[in-house]
Amino acid sequence: MTAQTLLLTPWMVPHKIISWQTAVTMSFLGKVEVIEEYDDVIRSPSVAIRAPAVVRLKRPTLGMKRGVKFSRINVLLRDGFRCQYCGVKKAARELNYDHVIPRVQGGVTGWDNIVSSCYACNSMKRGRTPEEAGMKLLRAPVKPKWLPPAPVVGLEERRIPEAWAGYCVT
């Protein structure tokens, strides 16, 4: 069996995809509650249970309490999956991040100098500042205090299991 399990936050928002084995372990440890199950039965010498399809964390993870971590997906979330030069909304695979002040001019990689950009705008800007390239930013980059939950990466590329349908926005 190669079933995967959708892990939800305590607030019923998709968090990530985990293996069914990890979901069963977390369930027995009391860390999650099983919300949906597959028809497949997992058997051991003493126990038979249905494979978990969707589980919900009972408590927030430590990562949810800390500040927002700098990462590519978090920059895309902050910018709404929108190029900050042309304003077009795109899929994550069609965006990269751009240094507003290029690294060759002393720019650093951090919240205050990185924005989402499409490949066309990024290559048009090249190693220049937006002013030097004659381009305008939609919004100045800032470190966010919080972010909306990230979409589960990869769901748009494949069909989601029927048991997940009520928990995922496609």
DAVEN-V226773 format. One record per helix or strand of 2 or more residues. SS is the DSSP state (@ for helix, = for strand). FROM is the first residue (numbers start at 1). TO is the last residue. If there is no record, write none. Layout:
SS:FROM:TO / SS:FROM:TO
This chain:
=:4:8 / =:14:19 / @:20:28 / =:32:43 / =:48:57 / @:62:64 / @:72:78 / @:92:94 / =:95:99 / @:103:105 / =:114:118 / @:119:125 / @:130:133 / @:155:157 / @:162:164
